Amino acid sequence: MGELSFLNQEPPPGYVGGLGRGATGFVTSAETGPVAFLSAFGFEADAGGADGSDGGLFSVKDSAENAEADQIYEQIEERVRSRKKKKKKLDAAEKSALVDLVKAKLKQELNAVSILEWMDLPEAGDLTRRNKRQRLLEQQQQRMYATPDVLIARASGKHFDTAVASDGQETESVNENESAFRETNSTVINFAADPEKERQILASFRRVEPKNANLWISSARYEEQAKQFQKARKFIREGCTHVPENEDVWLENIRLHRSEGVAVARAIVTEALEYNGASEKLWWAAVDLENATDMYSRKRLLLKALDAIPHNTELWSMLVDLVVDSDETETPEKVRLLSKATKMCPGEWRFWELLLSLSDYQASKAILNNARKLIPKDERVWFAALRLEENEHPDALVERLQKMLDKGRTQLEQNGAELNVDWLRLAVDAQQNGCPKTATAIVLEDMPLLHARLELDALLERIELLQKESPDIAVTAYELLTVQKPQDLVLWTKYLRFSRTRGPAELFPIYDRALQLNGNEALYLWYANDKHVVGGLVQEAKDILQKGTVKFPQSELLWTARVDLEIASKQYHAAETLFRDALSAIGSVSARIWHKHVHFLRFASLKLVLDVSPDMILAQANEALERHADNIELHIQKAQVLHSAGKTADARSVVQTALKSFPTSAKLWRELAHYDGQLYGAPKARSLLDKATMLVPDLPELWVAKVELECAEKDYVVARQLVSKALKMFPKSAELWVTHLRFIPKASHRKVAFNDALRETDNSPEILSAIGVFLWTDGKHDKAKTWFERAVDADCTNGDFWGWLYECQRRHGTVAEQQKVVSLARESVGNITSGAVWRQITCDPANLDLSVEELLPLVGEKLLQETEAL
């Protein structure tokens, strides 16, 4: 039985427990005294004494123990009370110390209290006046007035900011009264509700501090805002009288009197300069008051200003501009003026350059010697000397200029100069100014130091930045580096790639030099390719490759390149002869040369360019397998030869035999499934692929083959299930992701899958290309082109990416863009080895002699056909 619900409820008001049973309440022993316990025998009254105390045999002993216990408890209580007292004393001491600290801090903060805040403090008990002031203040704050932008700009100027020292660090405020005034000034600018009261406040400030320039300026501006222009001018004149050494007061005075005419403003600035002759601002104000077309008056005024402040660069610059740009001024006068300017402001390099431009060779040498003494740490003096020497002696040797620069560097280091300048940038400037030898000398002097300080990769990056801006400097730098590091193939690669943009006339001599200094087999291949493609010199390309095979007789790359060049030039008999020579030279070590030879024989048989029979081709394939039985491609090629001859069962047997030696080869399993499908149908192929995935479970290519088989049988439900299962096993497989994306019908769902695929495959190029294909099918051709370009940039060895990009440019681009794709693909054709459609096209023997220009359209059309079929 559960608990009754009323037991957890509050009792009703006035309820007395047990009242229904006759009880009238509960009484404790504290209310009634000691409790007398009555037994059933009734002898309790006789058990103790008459006073009710304990009696009996043990009464004395119990009293002693009770007394001892009471004493112990009293000691414990006393100890506890003493601890509490001690703690209270400590707490009181800590609170007192904290109060003293707070008081001291508050007293320090009293220094920041302004005069107005002191005035607002009420007297003791003056609550009525305090409340009235508070009410008036709230009424003033509720009133809003428009303020011109010019006032805000001036208020944020230097007159209302804390003075800043010349080293850029903030200084302390002038005094407390000025801070208080600045606090009040915002109210003045925003038109207080009581103008007379504000005028009284300003007047009181002026009486207290008549030497404070900001007070006079603010008073004048307040009256100006109130349209009391006469009062404003009166205040600013009084300010100039009280603070004549302050330039800001005079500048404000000039501004306010500018409306009265230029003559009045000139008189004011003349008087101001009597007190502040070293003020740059006042001199500039005086120059601004002069007529802009009166060059003589401006020049005379600038000369007076420079007498007062002779080392001012800005004033000298204006005077130099007036004199040097004037056609009326004679050259000797210009030279005298610039000589004086360089003496007064030696750090202004523009003055030195102007002076050098007006002087002859001997005078320029004297000027540079003087500059070397006045500015001993400036490297520009030495570069100017180099340019001067080259301009005077155009036939001067670069070695002489390099010695001058080396001497200059030494002296600069002795003078303590920090040579952290960009020397290559200075070389570019010299090149652009018509001093190529100076630029070369700078590069020759600086490159060894840069090479010692920087890694080669970082140095090459800097040179690449100069290629567009100054190609000659880049060539000089590359030449110097190739001498220092002739065996660095990366360096030659960048140099040759850059030289290819400058034309064959400069490219081919660099190749000759590279072969002399380096002689790597890759250089022979690049040289022959550029001779063929860039120069159109087929015979010279053949000669280069022939020299390469003489130097590297075991080079598979050089032999295959020679054969490919003969096939490309339609010299099939020469190609067959070269194949025989190559097989004799490297046939025992190179399976690739055998594979290419069998492929060439199949092509020759199809095109009827040579007398080749099917038995000869099969014999060559058997011989290749005898020499290189461990090569999977040769087994597949023999099966293809048999299949082409109509012997599909024999082809299947070849692949099945190869699988015993290579049971983990996905390519062999897929070939065998292909032949099983042709011979026995899809169930046999499906069974074989199921067996393959069981025996070799870690190959995602087998799962892709299973999905393709189901798609070929139009069983898309099973295909989707296989893709989902495979993705759980191989989430990083780009090929599986591409297959999965094809089964997503909605574009919105596909967009989410794109992000997942890119994240899982780390932006795989296959995914980039697949996204471009989907955009293509959606009609977004410009976006598709962008994704195809990204795919090609990420992996230029995939022919399918090139096919899509070419097809996109062919259908929706210009002819120039299409040709650019072809030229780029031609440069990379030797490295294009992947891509399902690309390999299908290029592995067809009938396409052996096709060029890149002929292969790309075939690949593009095939890609479009497969996309439309999905």
C-alpha positions in Angstrom: 0.0 0.0 0.0 1.4 3.4 -0.9 2.0 6.3 1.3 -1.0 8.5 2.0 -1.0 11.8 0.1 -2.1 14.0 3.1 1.1 13.0 5.0 3.1 15.3 2.7 0.7 18.2 3.0 0.8 21.2 5.4 -1.5 20.9 8.4 -4.5 23.2 8.5 -4.4 26.4 10.6 -4.9 25.8 14.3 -4.3 22.1 14.1 -3.1 20.4 17.3 -1.8 16.9 17.0 -3.7 14.3 19.0 -6.5 16.7 19.9 -9.1 14.1 18.7 -7.7 11.6 21.2 -7.9 13.9 24.1 -4.5 15.6 23.9 -4.2 19.3 24.5 -0.7 19.8 23.1 2.9 18.8 23.9 4.9 20.1 26.9 8.7 19.8 27.1 10.8 19.4 30.2 12.2 22.8 29.8 8.8 24.2 30.5 7.9 22.0 33.4 11.2 21.3 35.1 12.9 18.0 35.8 11.0 15.0 34.6 9.9 12.5 37.2 9.9 9.0 35.8 7.4 6.8 37.6 7.8 3.0 37.7 5.1 0.5 38.2 6.3 -0.1 41.8 5.9 3.4 43.1 9.2 3.5 45.2 10.8 6.5 43.4 10.0 8.9 46.2 12.1 6.9 48.7 15.1 6.3 46.4 16.8 9.7 46.9 17.2 12.2 49.6 14.8 14.8 50.7 16.2 17.4 48.3 15.7 15.1 45.3 19.4 14.6 44.7 21.0 11.4 43.8 21.6 9.1 46.7 22.7 5.6 47.2 26.0 3.8 47.3 27.6 5.6 44.3 26.4 9.1 44.9 29.9 10.5 46.0 31.7 8.9 43.0 29.2 10.2 40.5 29.7 13.8 41.8 33.5 13.7 41.4 33.2 12.4 37.8 30.6 15.0 36.9 32.8 17.8 38.3 35.7 16.6 36.3 33.6 16.3 33.2 32.2 19.8 33.7 35.7 21.2 34.1 36.9 19.6 30.9 33.9 21.0 29.0 34.4 24.5 30.5 38.1 24.4 29.3 37.0 23.4 25.8 34.4 26.1 25.7 37.0 28.7 26.9 39.4 27.6 24.2 36.8 27.9 21.5 35.8 31.4 22.8 39.4 32.5 22.8 39.8 31.5 19.2 36.7 33.4 18.2 37.9 36.5 19.9 41.4 36.2 18.2 39.7 35.8 14.8 37.5 38.8 15.4 40.5 40.9 16.3 42.4 39.8 13.1 39.3 40.5 11.0 39.0 43.9 12.4 42.7 44.7 11.8 42.4 43.5 8.2 39.3 45.6 7.6 41.0 48.6 9.0 44.0 48.1 6.7 41.8 47.7 3.7 39.8 50.8 4.6 43.1 52.8 4.9 44.2 51.5 1.5 40.9 52.5 -0.2 41.1 55.9 1.4 44.7 56.4 0.2 43.6 55.4 -3.3 40.6 57.7 -3.3 42.8 60.6 -2.1 45.1 60.0 -5.0 42.2 60.1 -7.4 41.2 63.5 -6.1 44.0 64.9 -8.2 42.0 64.2 -11.3 38.9 66.0 -10.1 38.2 69.0 -12.3 37.2 72.5 -11.2 33.7 72.1 -12.5 33.3 68.9 -10.5 34.5 70.7 -7.3 32.0 73.4 -8.0 29.2 70.9 -8.4 29.9 69.4 -4.9 27.1 70.6 -2.6 27.5 71.9 0.9 26.6 69.8 3.9 22.8 69.6 4.0 22.4 71.5 0.7 20.1 69.0 -0.8 17.7 71.5 -2.3 20.3 73.4 -4.4 21.9 70.1 -5.4 18.7 68.7 -6.7 18.0 72.0 -8.6 21.4 71.9 -10.2 20.9 68.3 -11.2 17.5 69.1 -12.7 18.9 72.0 -14.7 21.8 69.8 -15.9 19.4 67.2 -17.2 17.4 69.9 -19.0 20.5 71.1 -20.7 21.6 67.6 -21.7 18.2 67.0 -23.3 18.6 69.8 -25.8 20.4 68.8 -29.1 22.1 71.2 -31.5 23.6 70.5 -34.9 27.4 70.9 -35.1 29.3 71.5 -38.4 31.9 69.0 -39.4 34.6 71.6 -39.4 34.1 72.1 -35.6 34.4 68.3 -35.0 37.6 68.2 -37.1 39.1 71.1 -35.1 37.9 69.7 -31.8 39.8 66.5 -32.6 42.9 68.4 -33.5 46.0 69.2 -31.6 44.4 72.1 -29.6 42.1 69.6 -27.8 44.5 66.6 -27.6 47.3 65.9 -25.1 50.6 67.3 -26.3 52.7 64.6 -28.0 56.5 64.6 -27.7 58.8 64.5 -30.7 59.7 60.9 -30.1 56.1 59.8 -30.5 55.3 59.2 -26.8 52.5 61.0 -25.0 53.5 63.6 -22.4 51.6 64.6 -19.3 48.9 67.1 -19.4 49.8 70.8 -18.9 47.8 71.2 -15.7 44.6 70.2 -14.1 42.8 73.4 -15.1 43.5 72.8 -18.8 42.1 69.3 -18.5 39.0 70.7 -16.8 38.7 73.3 -19.6 38.9 70.6 -22.3 36.1 68.7 -20.5 34.1 71.8 -20.6 35.0 72.6 -24.2 32.8 69.9 -25.7 29.8 71.6 -24.1 30.9 74.9 -25.5 31.2 73.6 -29.0 27.8 72.0 -28.9 26.2 75.3 -27.9 25.1 75.1 -24.3 21.6 76.0 -23.3 22.9 79.1 -21.4 25.5 81.0 -23.6 26.0 83.7 -21.0 26.8 81.2 -18.3 29.4 79.6 -20.7 30.9 83.0 -21.4 31.2 83.6 -17.7 32.9 80.2 -17.3 35.4 81.0 -20.1 36.0 84.4 -18.7 36.8 83.0 -15.3 39.2 80.5 -16.9 40.9 83.3 -18.8 41.4 85.3 -15.6 42.9 82.4 -13.8 45.2 81.4 -16.7 45.8 84.3 -19.1 48.8 82.5 -20.6 46.8 79.4 -21.7 46.5 79.7 -25.5 43.8 77.1 -25.7 41.5 79.2 -23.6 41.8 82.2 -26.0 41.4 80.0 -29.1 38.3 78.3 -27.6 36.8 81.6 -26.6 37.2 83.0 -30.1 35.8 79.9 -31.7 32.8 80.0 -29.3 32.0 83.5 -30.4 32.6 82.6 -34.0 30.0 79.8 -33.7 27.6 82.3 -32.1 28.1 84.6 -35.2 29.8 87.2 -33.0 32.8 87.7 -35.3 34.0 91.0 -33.8 34.1 89.4 -30.4 36.0 86.4 -31.7 38.6 88.7 -33.4 38.8 90.7 -30.1 39.5 87.6 -28.0 42.1 86.2 -30.4 43.9 89.6 -30.5 44.0 89.6 -26.7 45.3 86.1 -26.8 48.1 87.1 -29.1 48.9 89.9 -26.7 49.0 87.6 -23.7 50.7 84.6 -25.4 52.7 86.0 -28.3 55.1 83.0 -28.3 52.4 80.5 -29.2 52.1 79.8 -32.9 48.6 78.4 -32.6 47.1 81.6 -31.4 48.6 83.5 -34.3 47.4 80.9 -36.8 43.9 81.3 -35.4 44.3 85.0 -35.6 45.3 84.8 -39.3 42.4 82.5 -40.0 39.8 84.8 -38.4 41.1 87.9 -40.1 41.5 86.3 -43.5 38.1 87.6 -44.5 39.3 91.1 -44.0 41.8 90.9 -46.8 45.2 89.5 -47.6 46.9 92.7 -46.4 45.6 92.3 -42.9 46.5 88.7 -42.7 50.1 89.5 -44.0 50.4 92.2 -41.3 49.4 89.6 -38.6 51.8 86.9 -39.9 54.6 89.5 -40.0 54.0 90.4 -36.4 53.7 86.7 -35.5 57.1 85.9 -37.1 58.7 88.6 -34.9 57.8 86.5 -31.9 58.0 83.0 -33.5 60.7 83.2 -36.1 61.4 79.5 -35.9 57.8 78.4 -36.5 57.5 76.4 -39.7 53.7 76.6 -39.6 53.8 80.4 -39.6 56.3 80.5 -42.4 54.0 78.2 -44.5 51.1 80.5 -43.6 53.1 83.4 -44.9 53.9 81.6 -48.1 50.3 80.7 -48.6 49.3 84.3 -48.4 51.6 85.2 -51.3 50.3 85.2 -54.8 50.9 81.8 -56.4 52.0 83.4 -59.7 54.4 85.8 -58.0 57.4 83.5 -58.0 59.8 86.3 -57.0 57.9 87.2 -53.8 57.5 83.5 -52.9 61.2 82.9 -53.5 62.2 85.9 -51.4 59.9 84.8 -48.5 61.3 81.2 -48.7 64.8 82.6 -48.4 63.8 84.6 -45.3 62.3 81.4 -43.9 65.4 79.5 -44.5 67.5 82.1 -42.8 65.4 81.5 -39.7 65.2 77.7 -40.0 68.0 76.7 -42.4 67.7 72.9 -41.9 64.1 72.6 -42.9 63.8 70.1 -45.7 60.2 71.0 -46.8 61.1 74.7 -47.2 64.2 73.8 -49.2 62.2 71.4 -51.4 59.7 74.2 -52.2 62.5 76.7 -53.0 64.3 74.1 -55.1 61.1 73.4 -57.0 60.6 77.1 -57.7 64.1 77.7 -58.9 65.0 74.5 -60.7 61.7 74.3 -62.6 61.8 77.9 -63.6 63.1 78.6 -67.1 64.1 82.1 -66.1 66.7 80.9 -63.6 70.3 80.4 -64.9 72.0 77.1 -64.4 74.8 78.5 -62.2 72.2 79.9 -59.8 70.4 76.6 -59.7 73.7 74.9 -58.9 74.5 77.3 -56.1 71.1 76.9 -54.6 71.3 73.1 -54.8 74.8 73.1 -53.3 73.5 75.1 -50.4 70.5 72.7 -50.0 72.7 69.6 -49.9 74.9 71.3 -47.3 71.9 72.2 -45.1 69.9 69.0 -45.7 72.4 66.3 -46.7 70.0 63.5 -46.0 67.6 64.6 -48.8 68.9 62.5 -51.7 66.7 64.3 -54.2 68.8 67.4 -53.9 72.0 65.4 -54.7 70.4 63.9 -57.8 69.2 67.3 -59.1 72.7 68.7 -58.5 74.3 65.8 -60.3 72.0 66.2 -63.2 73.1 69.9 -63.6 76.8 69.2 -63.3 79.5 67.8 -65.7 81.6 64.7 -65.0 84.4 66.4 -63.0 82.0 68.4 -60.9 79.8 65.3 -60.3 82.8 63.5 -59.0 83.5 66.3 -56.6 79.9 66.4 -55.6 79.8 62.6 -54.9 83.0 62.9 -52.9 81.4 65.6 -50.8 78.3 63.4 -50.4 80.4 60.5 -49.3 81.8 62.7 -46.4 78.4 64.2 -45.4 76.4 61.0 -45.6 79.0 58.2 -45.1 76.3 55.5 -44.5 74.2 56.1 -47.6 74.8 53.4 -50.2 73.1 55.5 -52.9 76.2 57.6 -53.2 78.1 54.6 -54.6 75.4 53.5 -56.9 75.3 57.0 -58.3 79.1 56.9 -58.8 78.6 53.6 -60.8 76.0 55.1 -63.0 78.1 58.2 -63.5 81.1 56.1 -64.5 79.1 54.1 -67.0 77.4 57.1 -68.6 80.8 58.8 -69.0 82.6 55.7 -70.2 80.1 53.5 -72.0 82.9 51.1 -72.9 83.9 50.6 -69.2 84.3 47.0 -68.2 81.9 45.4 -65.8 84.9 44.2 -63.7 85.9 47.9 -63.1 82.4 48.8 -61.9 82.4 45.7 -59.8 85.6 46.7 -58.1 84.2 50.2 -57.4 81.1 48.6 -55.8 83.3 46.3 -53.7 85.2 49.3 -52.5 82.0 51.1 -51.6 80.6 48.1 -49.7 83.8 47.9 -47.7 83.7 51.6 -46.8 80.0 51.4 -45.9 80.7 48.5 -43.5 83.6 50.4 -42.0 81.3 53.4 -41.4 78.8 51.2 -39.6 76.2 51.2 -42.2 73.5 48.4 -42.1 73.6 47.0 -45.6 70.0 45.6 -45.4 69.1 47.0 -48.8 67.6 45.0 -51.7 70.5 44.9 -54.1 68.6 43.2 -56.8 66.0 46.0 -56.7 68.8 48.5 -57.1 70.0 46.5 -60.1 66.6 46.7 -61.6 66.5 50.5 -61.1 69.9 50.8 -62.8 68.7 48.7 -65.7 65.6 50.8 -66.1 67.7 54.0 -66.0 69.8 52.9 -68.9 72.8 51.5 -67.0 73.0 47.8 -67.9 76.6 47.4 -66.9 75.9 48.9 -63.5 73.1 46.5 -63.0 75.3 43.6 -64.0 78.0 44.7 -61.6 75.5 44.9 -58.7 74.2 41.4 -59.5 77.7 39.9 -59.8 78.7 41.5 -56.5 75.5 40.7 -54.6 74.6 37.2 -55.8 77.4 35.4 -54.0 76.4 37.1 -50.7 72.7 36.3 -51.3 73.6 32.7 -52.1 75.5 32.4 -48.9 72.7 33.9 -46.9 69.7 32.4 -48.5 68.7 28.9 -49.6 68.7 28.2 -53.3 64.9 27.9 -53.5 64.4 31.2 -51.8 67.0 32.8 -54.1 65.3 31.4 -57.2 61.9 32.7 -56.0 63.4 36.2 -55.8 64.8 35.9 -59.3 61.5 34.7 -60.6 59.9 37.9 -59.3 62.3 39.9 -61.4 61.7 38.0 -64.6 58.8 40.2 -65.8 60.1 43.5 -64.5 63.7 43.1 -65.6 64.5 40.0 -67.7 68.1 41.0 -68.3 68.8 41.1 -64.5 67.2 37.7 -64.2 69.4 36.3 -67.0 72.5 37.7 -65.3 71.5 36.1 -62.0 70.8 32.7 -63.6 74.1 32.8 -65.5 76.0 33.5 -62.3 74.1 30.7 -60.3 74.6 28.1 -63.1 78.3 28.7 -62.9 78.3 28.3 -59.1 75.9 25.3 -59.2 76.2 23.6 -62.6 74.9 20.2 -61.4 71.6 21.6 -60.0 69.0 20.3 -62.4 66.2 22.4 -60.7 68.2 25.6 -61.4 68.6 24.6 -65.1 64.9 23.8 -65.3 63.8 27.2 -64.1 66.4 29.0 -66.3 65.4 27.1 -69.4 61.7 27.6 -68.7 62.3 31.3 -68.4 64.5 31.4 -71.6 61.8 29.6 -73.5 59.7 32.7 -73.2 62.5 34.8 -74.8 62.6 32.8 -78.0 64.8 30.2 -79.7 67.7 32.6 -80.3 68.4 32.8 -76.6 67.1 29.4 -75.6 69.3 27.1 -77.7 72.7 28.6 -76.7 71.6 28.1 -73.0 70.9 24.4 -73.8 74.4 24.1 -75.4 75.9 25.6 -72.3 73.8 23.4 -70.0 75.0 20.3 -71.8 78.6 21.4 -71.4 78.3 22.1 -67.7 75.7 19.5 -66.6 75.1 16.9 -69.4 72.1 15.2 -67.6 70.1 12.9 -69.9 67.0 15.0 -69.1 68.7 18.0 -70.7 69.1 16.0 -73.9 65.4 15.2 -73.9 64.3 18.8 -73.2 66.7 20.1 -75.8 65.5 17.7 -78.5 61.8 18.4 -77.7 62.3 22.2 -77.9 64.3 21.8 -81.1 61.3 19.9 -82.5 58.4 21.8 -81.0 59.8 25.4 -80.6 62.2 25.5 -83.5 60.6 22.9 -85.8 64.1 21.5 -86.4 63.4 17.7 -86.6 66.8 16.6 -87.9 68.7 18.6 -85.3 66.4 17.1 -82.6 67.3 13.6 -83.9 71.0 14.5 -83.8 70.7 15.7 -80.2 69.0 12.4 -79.1 71.6 10.4 -81.0 74.4 12.1 -79.0 72.5 11.5 -75.8 72.3 7.7 -76.5 76.0 7.7 -77.2 76.7 9.3 -73.8 73.9 7.3 -72.1 73.6 4.0 -74.0 71.5 2.4 -71.3 69.0 5.2 -71.1 65.5 3.9 -71.8 64.1 7.5 -72.0 66.5 8.5 -74.8 65.9 5.4 -76.8 62.1 5.7 -76.6 62.3 9.4 -77.4 64.3 8.6 -80.6 61.7 6.1 -81.6 58.8 8.4 -80.9 60.4 11.2 -82.9 60.8 8.8 -85.9 57.2 7.7 -85.7 56.0 11.4 -85.3 57.9 12.2 -88.5 56.3 9.2 -90.3 59.7 7.4 -90.7 58.4 4.0 -89.9 61.3 2.0 -91.3 63.8 4.1 -89.4 61.7 3.6 -86.3 61.8 -0.2 -86.7 65.6 -0.1 -87.2 65.9 2.0 -84.0 63.7 -0.5 -82.2 66.1 -3.3 -83.1 69.1 -1.3 -81.9 67.3 -0.4 -78.7 66.4 -4.1 -78.0 70.0 -5.0 -78.5 71.2 -2.3 -76.2 68.6 -2.3 -73.4 66.2 -5.2 -74.2 67.5 -7.3 -71.4 66.8 -4.6 -68.8 63.9 -2.6 -70.2 60.4 -4.1 -70.4 59.0 -0.8 -71.7 61.0 -1.0 -74.9 59.5 -4.4 -75.6 56.0 -3.2 -74.9 56.5 -0.2 -77.2 57.9 -2.4 -80.0 54.9 -4.8 -79.9 52.5 -1.8 -79.8 54.4 -0.4 -82.9 54.1 -3.7 -84.7 50.3 -3.8 -84.1 50.1 -0.2 -85.4 52.1 -1.1 -88.5 49.9 -4.1 -89.1 46.8 -2.0 -88.9 48.1 0.8 -91.0 49.9 -1.5 -93.4 53.1 0.6 -93.2 55.3 -2.4 -92.7 55.1 -6.1 -93.7 54.0 -7.4 -90.3 51.9 -10.6 -89.7 49.9 -11.4 -86.6 52.1 -14.4 -85.9 55.2 -12.1 -85.9 53.4 -9.8 -83.4 52.5 -12.8 -81.2 56.1 -14.1 -81.4 57.4 -10.7 -80.3 55.0 -10.6 -77.4 56.1 -14.2 -76.3 59.7 -13.2 -76.5 59.0 -10.1 -74.4 57.3 -12.3 -71.8 60.2 -14.7 -71.7 62.6 -11.9 -70.9 60.4 -10.0 -68.5 57.8 -12.4 -67.1 57.4 -10.2 -64.0 55.9 -7.4 -66.0 52.1 -7.2 -65.8 51.7 -4.9 -68.8 53.3 -7.4 -71.0 50.9 -10.1 -70.0 47.9 -7.8 -70.6 49.4 -6.8 -74.0 49.7 -10.5 -75.1 46.1 -11.0 -74.1 45.2 -8.0 -76.2 47.1 -9.3 -79.2 45.2 -12.6 -78.9 41.9 -10.8 -78.4 42.5 -8.7 -81.5 43.2 -12.0 -83.4 39.8 -13.3 -82.3 41.2 -15.7 -79.7 39.3 -14.4 -76.7 39.5 -17.7 -74.8 43.3 -17.8 -75.2 43.5 -14.2 -74.0 41.5 -15.1 -70.9 43.9 -18.0 -70.3 46.9 -15.6 -70.5 45.3 -13.3 -67.9 44.2 -16.2 -65.7 47.8 -17.6 -65.7 49.2 -14.1 -64.9 46.9 -13.9 -61.9 48.5 -16.9 -60.3 51.8 -14.9 -60.2 50.1 -11.5 -59.4 47.0 -12.3 -57.3 46.8 -8.7 -55.9 46.7 -6.9 -59.3 43.4 -5.1 -59.7 44.2 -4.5 -63.4 44.5 -8.3 -64.0 41.2 -9.0 -62.1 39.4 -6.4 -64.2 40.8 -7.7 -67.4 39.8 -11.2 -66.5 36.3 -10.0 -65.6 36.1 -8.2 -69.0 36.9 -11.4 -70.9 34.5 -13.5 -68.7 31.8 -11.0 -69.4 32.4 -11.4 -73.2 32.6 -15.2 -73.0 30.1 -16.3 -70.4 28.0 -13.2 -69.6 27.6 -10.8 -66.7 26.9 -13.5 -64.0 30.3 -15.0 -64.5 32.0 -11.7 -64.4 30.0 -10.7 -61.3 31.0 -14.0 -59.6 34.6 -13.4 -60.4 34.7 -9.9 -59.0 33.0 -11.1 -55.8 35.7 -13.7 -55.5 38.3 -11.0 -56.1 37.0 -8.7 -53.4 37.1 -11.6 -51.0 40.6 -12.6 -51.8 41.9 -9.0 -52.1 39.7 -6.9 -49.9 41.9 -3.8 -49.8 41.6 -2.7 -53.5 38.9 -0.1 -54.1 39.4 -0.5 -57.9 37.6 -3.9 -57.7 34.6 -2.3 -56.1 34.5 0.3 -58.9 34.6 -2.5 -61.4 31.6 -4.2 -59.7 29.7 -0.9 -59.8 30.5 -0.4 -63.5 29.3 -4.0 -64.2 25.9 -3.4 -62.5 25.5 -0.1 -64.3 26.2 -1.9 -67.6 23.4 -4.3 -66.6 21.1 -1.3 -65.7 20.8 -2.5 -62.1 21.3 0.9 -60.5 19.8 -0.1 -57.2 22.5 -2.7 -56.6 25.1 -0.3 -57.9 24.1 2.4 -55.3 24.3 -0.2 -52.6 27.7 -1.3 -53.7 29.0 2.3 -53.8 27.6 3.0 -50.3 29.2 -0.2 -48.9 32.5 0.5 -50.6 32.7 4.1 -49.4 32.5 2.9 -45.8 35.4 0.7 -46.5 37.5 3.2 -48.5 36.4 6.7 -47.6 39.6 8.2 -49.1 39.1 6.7 -52.6 38.5 9.5 -55.1 37.3 7.0 -57.8 34.6 5.7 -55.5 33.5 9.3 -54.6 33.2 10.1 -58.3 31.1 7.1 -58.8 29.0 8.0 -55.8 28.4 11.5 -57.0 26.9 10.2 -60.3 24.1 8.5 -58.4 22.9 11.8 -56.7 20.1 13.2 -58.8 19.4 16.5 -57.0 21.9 19.4 -57.4 21.2 20.6 -53.8 22.1 17.2 -52.4 25.1 16.9 -54.7 26.5 20.2 -53.4 26.7 18.8 -49.9 28.3 15.6 -51.3 30.9 17.8 -53.1 32.1 19.2 -49.8 32.3 15.8 -48.3 34.2 14.4 -51.2 36.7 17.2 -51.2 37.2 17.0 -47.4 37.6 13.2 -47.4 40.0 13.1 -50.4 42.0 16.2 -49.5 40.9 18.1 -52.6 41.7 15.3 -55.0 42.2 16.3 -58.6 39.7 13.6 -59.7 37.0 15.3 -57.5 37.9 18.7 -58.9 37.4 17.4 -62.4 34.2 15.6 -61.4 32.7 18.8 -60.0 33.6 20.5 -63.3 31.8 17.7 -65.2 28.6 18.2 -63.2 28.7 22.0 -63.7 29.2 21.3 -67.4 26.1 19.1 -67.6 24.1 21.8 -65.7 25.1 24.4 -68.4 27.5 26.4 -66.2 30.4 26.3 -68.6 32.4 29.2 -67.2 32.4 27.7 -63.7 33.2 24.3 -65.2 36.2 25.7 -67.0 37.5 27.0 -63.7 37.3 23.6 -62.0 39.0 21.9 -65.0 41.8 24.4 -64.7 42.2 23.7 -61.0 42.3 19.9 -61.8 45.0 20.4 -64.4 47.1 22.6 -62.1 46.8 20.0 -59.4 47.7 17.0 -61.7 49.0 17.7 -65.2 49.7 13.9 -65.8 46.0 13.0 -66.2 44.9 13.1 -69.8 41.2 13.2 -69.0 41.6 16.6 -67.3 43.4 18.0 -70.4 40.6 16.5 -72.6 37.8 18.2 -70.6 39.7 21.6 -70.5 40.3 21.4 -74.3 36.7 20.5 -75.0 35.5 23.4 -72.8 37.7 25.9 -74.5 36.8 24.5 -78.0 33.1 24.9 -77.4 32.9 28.0 -75.3 36.3 29.7 -75.5 38.3 31.7 -78.0 40.8 30.3 -80.5 43.7 31.7 -78.5 42.5 30.0 -75.4 42.2 26.7 -77.3 45.7 27.0 -78.7 47.0 27.8 -75.3 45.6 24.6 -73.9 47.2 22.6 -76.8 50.6 24.2 -76.3 50.5 23.5 -72.6 49.4 19.9 -73.1 52.2 19.5 -75.7 54.8 20.6 -73.1 53.4 18.0 -70.7 52.7 15.2 -73.2 55.7 13.1 -72.1 54.3 13.1 -68.5 50.7 12.3 -69.3 50.3 8.7 -68.2 46.9 8.5 -66.4 43.2 9.0 -67.2 40.9 6.2 -68.2 39.7 7.7 -71.5 43.2 9.1 -72.3 44.7 5.6 -71.9 41.9 4.0 -73.9 42.6 6.4 -76.8 46.4 6.4 -76.7 46.6 2.6 -76.1 44.7 2.0 -79.3 47.4 1.0 -81.9 45.6 2.9 -84.6 46.3 6.2 -82.7 50.1 5.7 -82.3 51.2 8.3 -84.7 48.7 11.0 -83.6 50.0 14.3 -82.1 48.6 16.1 -79.1 46.5 18.3 -81.4 44.9 15.2 -82.8 44.5 13.3 -79.6 42.8 16.0 -77.5 39.7 16.2 -79.7 39.3 12.4 -79.6 39.6 12.4 -75.8 37.1 15.3 -75.5 34.5 13.6 -77.7 34.8 10.3 -75.9 34.4 12.0 -72.5 31.3 13.8 -73.7 29.8 10.6 -75.0 30.4 8.8 -71.7 28.9 11.7 -69.8 25.8 11.8 -71.9 25.3 8.1 -71.5 25.2 8.3 -67.7 
